[in-house]
Amino acid sequence: VQRIRSKARPLALYLFSQDKKVITYITTHLQYGGGCVNDTIIHLANLKAPFGGVGYSGMGMYHGKYSFETFSHTKTVMQKGKLFDISARYHPYTSKKSALIKKVLR
């Protein structure tokens, strides 16, 4: 574990063991993109599971919706309504306006 941690985080980890404690320890104490226990590469065949690296081995996750989310940007856009506006939002900021804003934001 220490040797693997001393290197860049791997894209994949393939662990061969029958010892449940070893499997649990290694899979929870190492950072890696994805992997298999007692097999190799088969995790890539599951299109419903994300695939991607950590750090230098890659950023983001791919496959299905994960690819879409990796290459998309969720953007928030708010449009001010015309019916309700608080004058305290605008300059000049008097002590009275500041007190009102502080009270509202509590």
Backbone as ProteinMPNN parsed JSONL, in Angstrom:
{"seq_chain_A": "VQRIRSKARPLALYLFSQDKKVITYITTHLQYGGGCVNDTIIHLANLKAPFGGVGYSGMGMYHGKYSFETFSHTKTVMQKGKLFDISARYHPYTSKKSALIKKVLR", "coords_chain_A": {"N_chain_A": [[0.836, -1.187, 0.0], [1.915, 1.273, 0.828], [3.916, 1.629, -1.103], [2.435, 1.892, -3.478], [0.978, 4.191, -2.836], [3.058, 6.016, -2.827], [3.493, 6.691, -5.413], [2.144, 8.175, -8.482], [-1.425, 8.376, -8.655], [-3.053, 5.472, -9.757], [-4.686, 4.662, -12.902], [-6.16, 2.341, -12.998], [-6.788, -0.456, -10.785], [-5.908, -3.699, -10.159], [-6.605, -6.343, -8.251], [-5.615, -9.342, -6.82], [-6.787, -11.649, -4.757], [-8.027, -13.765, -2.142], [-8.611, -13.145, 0.345], [-10.782, -11.53, 2.348], [-10.408, -9.419, 4.151], [-8.013, -8.261, 3.261], [-8.795, -7.464, 0.691], [-10.846, -5.592, 1.298], [-9.351, -3.727, 2.802], [-7.359, -2.791, 0.96], [-8.915, -1.832, -1.22], [-10.261, 0.249, -0.008], [-8.33, 1.914, 1.053], [-6.696, 2.94, -0.908], [-6.346, 5.269, -3.597], [-7.691, 5.258, -6.777], [-8.62, 5.026, -10.252], [-10.549, 3.025, -11.114], [-11.391, -0.48, -10.977], [-10.742, -4.051, -10.559], [-11.391, -7.048, -8.728], [-9.746, -10.012, -8.587], [-9.795, -10.237, -11.358], [-9.333, -8.672, -14.595], [-9.683, -5.621, -16.394], [-12.429, -6.0, -16.954], [-14.169, -4.294, -15.68], [-14.51, -2.169, -17.345], [-16.393, -2.939, -19.169], [-18.901, -2.584, -18.133], [-21.278, -0.499, -18.864], [-22.906, 1.074, -17.342], [-21.52, 1.819, -15.172], [-19.276, 4.283, -13.935], [-16.215, 5.317, -15.543], [-12.98, 6.395, -15.048], [-10.079, 8.391, -14.25], [-7.956, 9.452, -11.48], [-6.45, 12.392, -10.453], [-3.288, 12.637, -12.064], [-3.815, 10.486, -13.717], [-6.122, 10.978, -15.023], [-9.086, 12.988, -15.457], [-12.414, 13.359, -14.459], [-15.305, 11.319, -15.327], [-16.335, 8.627, -17.387], [-18.637, 7.08, -19.675], [-21.823, 6.591, -20.736], [-24.224, 8.518, -19.03], [-22.328, 9.653, -17.374], [-20.268, 10.521, -19.036], [-21.605, 12.549, -20.389], [-22.105, 14.312, -18.252], [-19.467, 14.911, -17.503], [-18.523, 16.37, -19.689], [-20.185, 18.512, -19.729], [-21.521, 21.62, -18.561], [-23.11, 22.837, -15.848], [-25.036, 25.591, -15.593], [-25.975, 28.394, -13.732], [-28.472, 30.753, -14.094], [-29.981, 33.675, -13.256], [-32.852, 35.7, -13.429], [-33.867, 38.922, -12.803], [-36.906, 39.726, -11.321], [-39.801, 41.842, -12.036], [-41.673, 42.685, -10.234], [-40.991, 42.767, -7.48], [-38.712, 44.491, -5.635], [-35.953, 45.385, -3.671], [-34.944, 48.298, -2.305], [-32.837, 48.557, -0.579], [-30.8, 47.052, -1.524], [-29.218, 48.558, -3.151], [-26.719, 51.092, -3.823], [-26.596, 54.341, -2.331], [-25.126, 52.799, 0.549], [-26.468, 53.038, 3.475], [-26.297, 53.202, 7.092], [-28.698, 52.337, 8.073], [-29.752, 50.838, 5.935], [-27.794, 48.838, 5.807], [-28.163, 47.574, 8.286], [-30.737, 46.543, 7.927], [-30.3, 44.711, 5.811], [-28.495, 42.933, 7.054], [-30.179, 41.907, 9.01], [-32.124, 40.582, 7.487], [-30.561, 38.624, 6.256], [-29.876, 36.89, 8.293]], "CA_chain_A": [[0.0, 0.0, 0.0], [2.79, 2.448, 0.89], [4.602, 1.777, -2.393], [1.461, 2.423, -4.439], [0.69, 5.568, -2.418], [4.21, 6.876, -3.1], [3.48, 6.977, -6.854], [0.932, 8.84, -8.97], [-2.611, 7.522, -8.515], [-3.23, 4.699, -10.985], [-5.97, 4.676, -13.595], [-6.879, 1.122, -12.608], [-6.154, -1.332, -9.801], [-6.347, -5.085, -10.277], [-6.183, -7.017, -7.032], [-5.873, -10.778, -6.809], [-6.746, -12.138, -3.383], [-9.238, -14.393, -1.621], [-8.713, -12.664, 1.725], [-11.738, -10.42, 2.38], [-9.828, -8.289, 4.886], [-7.048, -7.632, 2.355], [-9.576, -6.812, -0.368], [-11.483, -4.407, 1.883], [-8.326, -2.755, 3.186], [-6.722, -2.193, -0.212], [-9.87, -1.063, -2.027], [-10.706, 1.45, 0.709], [-7.206, 2.754, 1.467], [-5.962, 3.451, -2.064], [-7.124, 6.04, -4.565], [-7.448, 4.816, -8.141], [-9.789, 5.3, -11.077], [-11.503, 1.924, -11.049], [-10.626, -1.712, -10.961], [-11.363, -5.36, -10.405], [-10.816, -8.006, -7.789], [-9.609, -11.33, -9.206], [-10.045, -10.131, -12.794], [-8.759, -7.448, -15.156], [-10.328, -4.861, -17.466], [-13.863, -6.26, -17.093], [-14.946, -3.159, -15.164], [-14.785, -1.268, -18.464], [-17.528, -3.454, -19.935], [-20.155, -2.163, -17.516], [-21.55, 0.855, -19.35], [-23.642, 1.835, -16.333], [-20.568, 2.222, -14.133], [-18.363, 5.303, -14.45], [-14.809, 4.98, -15.696], [-12.129, 7.575, -15.13], [-8.934, 8.39, -13.36], [-7.83, 10.386, -10.367], [-5.18, 13.105, -10.572], [-2.61, 12.566, -13.357], [-4.331, 9.4, -14.557], [-7.298, 11.454, -15.73], [-10.079, 13.747, -14.703], [-13.764, 13.098, -14.926], [-15.73, 9.93, -15.463], [-16.904, 8.404, -18.694], [-19.632, 6.031, -19.943], [-23.209, 7.035, -20.624], [-24.538, 9.821, -18.43], [-21.123, 10.206, -16.757], [-19.588, 11.271, -20.097], [-22.373, 13.77, -20.603], [-21.867, 15.21, -17.118], [-18.073, 15.352, -17.532], [-18.319, 17.356, -20.739], [-21.233, 19.527, -19.63], [-21.365, 22.599, -17.485], [-24.389, 23.312, -15.347], [-24.912, 27.032, -15.404], [-27.093, 29.056, -13.071], [-28.791, 32.085, -14.609], [-31.161, 34.211, -12.578], [-33.351, 36.923, -14.023], [-34.563, 39.724, -11.81], [-38.311, 39.983, -11.598], [-40.189, 43.251, -12.079], [-42.667, 43.012, -9.227], [-40.504, 42.95, -6.121], [-37.323, 44.928, -5.597], [-35.632, 45.988, -2.379], [-34.022, 49.417, -2.527], [-31.677, 48.408, 0.305], [-29.742, 46.367, -2.278], [-28.477, 49.49, -4.002], [-25.905, 52.188, -3.29], [-25.62, 54.367, -1.241], [-25.42, 51.9, 1.659], [-26.527, 53.746, 4.756], [-26.274, 52.286, 8.239], [-30.047, 51.779, 8.167], [-29.838, 49.788, 4.915], [-26.905, 47.744, 6.226], [-28.818, 46.872, 9.393], [-31.848, 45.8, 7.338], [-29.75, 43.578, 5.06], [-27.969, 41.976, 8.035], [-31.321, 41.274, 9.669], [-32.748, 39.682, 6.513], [-29.652, 37.518, 5.948], [-29.656, 36.013, 9.46]], "C_chain_A": [[0.881, 1.251, 0.0], [3.496, 2.686, -0.442], [3.664, 2.374, -3.439], [1.138, 3.872, -4.102], [1.833, 6.524, -2.746], [4.29, 7.288, -4.569], [2.219, 7.766, -7.211], [-0.238, 7.857, -8.869], [-2.882, 6.782, -9.823], [-4.63, 4.842, -11.584], [-6.806, 3.472, -13.171], [-6.068, 0.339, -11.581], [-6.756, -2.72, -9.962], [-5.749, -5.853, -9.114], [-6.567, -8.492, -7.101], [-5.68, -11.282, -5.391], [-8.069, -12.813, -3.057], [-9.532, -13.899, -0.209], [-9.601, -11.415, 1.773], [-11.19, -9.198, 3.106], [-8.829, -7.531, 4.02], [-7.784, -6.857, 1.269], [-10.206, -5.527, 0.157], [-10.453, -3.335, 2.202], [-7.755, -2.038, 1.963], [-7.703, -1.347, -1.011], [-10.36, 0.196, -1.323], [-9.566, 2.391, 1.08], [-6.353, 3.278, 0.315], [-6.897, 4.254, -2.952], [-6.708, 5.602, -5.962], [-8.735, 5.037, -8.922], [-10.881, 4.26, -10.973], [-10.717, 0.632, -11.03], [-11.451, -2.955, -10.778], [-10.658, -6.132, -9.305], [-10.893, -9.368, -8.469], [-10.008, -11.352, -10.681], [-9.348, -8.872, -13.285], [-9.66, -6.902, -16.245], [-11.843, -5.011, -17.55], [-14.712, -5.099, -16.567], [-15.274, -2.155, -16.264], [-16.02, -1.688, -19.258], [-18.871, -3.015, -19.371], [-20.426, -0.707, -17.88], [-22.346, 1.7, -18.363], [-22.738, 2.309, -15.206], [-19.623, 3.268, -14.712], [-16.944, 4.764, -14.584], [-14.027, 6.27, -15.813], [-11.047, 7.514, -14.086], [-9.027, 9.418, -12.256], [-6.482, 11.069, -10.529], [-4.594, 12.987, -11.971], [-3.145, 11.473, -14.265], [-5.627, 9.787, -15.258], [-8.239, 12.208, -14.831], [-11.445, 13.459, -15.297], [-14.044, 11.616, -15.021], [-16.457, 9.791, -16.792], [-17.783, 7.165, -18.7], [-21.007, 6.652, -19.731], [-23.373, 8.419, -20.043], [-23.309, 10.467, -17.807], [-20.313, 10.996, -17.786], [-20.289, 12.595, -20.33], [-22.094, 14.779, -19.499], [-20.437, 15.74, -17.1], [-17.878, 16.476, -18.536], [-19.405, 18.425, -20.78], [-20.91, 20.487, -18.499], [-22.754, 23.068, -17.089], [-24.225, 24.774, -14.988], [-26.167, 27.585, -14.743], [-27.26, 30.44, -13.668], [-30.059, 32.539, -13.918], [-31.562, 35.511, -13.258], [-34.186, 37.65, -12.99], [-36.004, 39.961, -12.25], [-38.625, 41.472, -11.549], [-41.089, 43.655, -10.923], [-42.092, 43.382, -7.867], [-39.029, 43.323, -6.161], [-37.08, 45.643, -4.275], [-34.592, 47.078, -2.598], [-32.769, 49.313, -1.664], [-30.519, 47.694, -0.398], [-28.797, 47.343, -2.961], [-27.757, 50.579, -3.214], [-26.752, 53.46, -3.231], [-26.086, 53.488, -0.078], [-25.335, 52.667, 2.972], [-26.491, 52.725, 5.888], [-27.641, 51.623, 8.412], [-30.229, 50.628, 7.165], [-28.991, 48.581, 5.309], [-27.539, 46.917, 7.332], [-29.965, 46.011, 8.869], [-31.346, 44.554, 6.603], [-29.213, 42.512, 6.013], [-29.096, 41.207, 8.716], [-31.973, 40.239, 8.744], [-31.878, 38.45, 6.266], [-29.374, 36.592, 7.123], [-30.423, 34.758, 9.357]], "O_chain_A": [[0.617, 2.189, -0.752], [3.654, 3.833, -0.86], [4.057, 3.26, -4.198], [1.036, 4.702, -5.006], [1.602, 7.72, -2.924], [5.088, 8.158, -4.919], [1.35, 7.995, -6.37], [-0.05, 6.646, -8.987], [-2.935, 7.403, -10.884], [-5.609, 5.102, -10.884], [-8.021, 3.58, -13.005], [-4.843, 0.449, -11.51], [-7.974, -2.887, -9.907], [-4.531, -5.995, -9.011], [-7.71, -8.834, -7.405], [-4.56, -11.338, -4.884], [-9.106, -12.474, -3.627], [-10.581, -14.204, 0.358], [-9.203, -10.356, 1.286], [-11.476, -8.065, 2.718], [-8.798, -6.3, 4.039], [-7.429, -5.718, 0.967], [-10.102, -4.482, -0.484], [-10.665, -2.16, 1.901], [-7.679, -0.809, 1.943], [-7.353, -0.247, -1.438], [-10.83, 1.122, -1.984], [-9.812, 3.556, 1.392], [-5.379, 3.993, 0.55], [-8.088, 3.959, -3.049], [-5.522, 5.579, -6.29], [-9.806, 5.212, -8.34], [-12.042, 4.608, -10.759], [-9.487, 0.657, -11.063], [-12.68, -2.929, -10.831], [-9.49, -5.895, -8.999], [-11.966, -9.816, -8.873], [-10.499, -12.362, -11.186], [-8.83, -8.092, -12.485], [-10.328, -7.666, -16.942], [-12.486, -4.179, -18.189], [-15.863, -4.946, -16.977], [-16.216, -1.374, -16.129], [-16.623, -0.864, -19.945], [-19.881, -3.073, -20.072], [-19.867, 0.206, -17.272], [-22.449, 2.915, -18.532], [-23.153, 3.117, -14.375], [-19.209, 3.15, -15.865], [-16.528, 3.875, -13.84], [-14.383, 7.145, -16.601], [-11.087, 6.7, -13.164], [-10.014, 10.139, -12.112], [-5.47, 10.395, -10.723], [-5.296, 13.204, -12.958], [-2.942, 11.532, -15.478], [-6.174, 8.987, -16.018], [-8.198, 12.085, -13.607], [-11.591, 13.334, -16.513], [-13.165, 10.775, -14.827], [-17.111, 10.724, -17.258], [-17.674, 6.309, -17.823], [-21.302, 7.176, -18.656], [-22.748, 9.377, -20.498], [-23.239, 11.693, -17.714], [-19.733, 12.028, -17.451], [-19.646, 13.638, -20.453], [-21.873, 15.959, -19.77], [-20.21, 16.89, -16.725], [-17.15, 17.431, -18.267], [-19.524, 19.158, -21.762], [-20.122, 20.183, -17.604], [-23.486, 23.63, -17.905], [-23.375, 25.139, -14.176], [-27.286, 27.275, -15.154], [-26.304, 31.212, -13.741], [-31.089, 31.869, -13.987], [-30.71, 36.322, -13.619], [-35.091, 37.078, -12.382], [-36.276, 40.341, -13.388], [-37.815, 42.269, -11.076], [-41.253, 44.846, -10.657], [-42.653, 44.229, -7.172], [-38.2, 42.563, -6.661], [-37.92, 46.419, -3.82], [-33.476, 46.794, -3.033], [-31.747, 49.919, -1.985], [-29.386, 47.73, 0.082], [-27.678, 46.97, -3.313], [-28.14, 50.93, -2.098], [-27.609, 53.612, -4.101], [-27.274, 53.435, 0.24], [-24.249, 52.905, 3.501], [-26.638, 51.525, 5.658], [-27.725, 50.475, 8.85], [-30.786, 49.583, 7.501], [-29.423, 47.438, 5.16], [-27.459, 45.689, 7.313], [-30.145, 44.878, 9.315], [-31.906, 43.469, 6.76], [-29.447, 41.321, 5.807], [-28.981, 40.007, 8.966], [-32.328, 39.145, 9.184], [-32.401, 37.35, 6.087], [-28.686, 35.586, 6.949], [-30.352, 33.914, 10.251]]}, "name": "protein", "num_of_chains": 1, "seq": "VQRIRSKARPLALYLFSQDKKVITYITTHLQYGGGCVNDTIIHLANLKAPFGGVGYSGMGMYHGKYSFETFSHTKTVMQKGKLFDISARYHPYTSKKSALIKKVLR"}
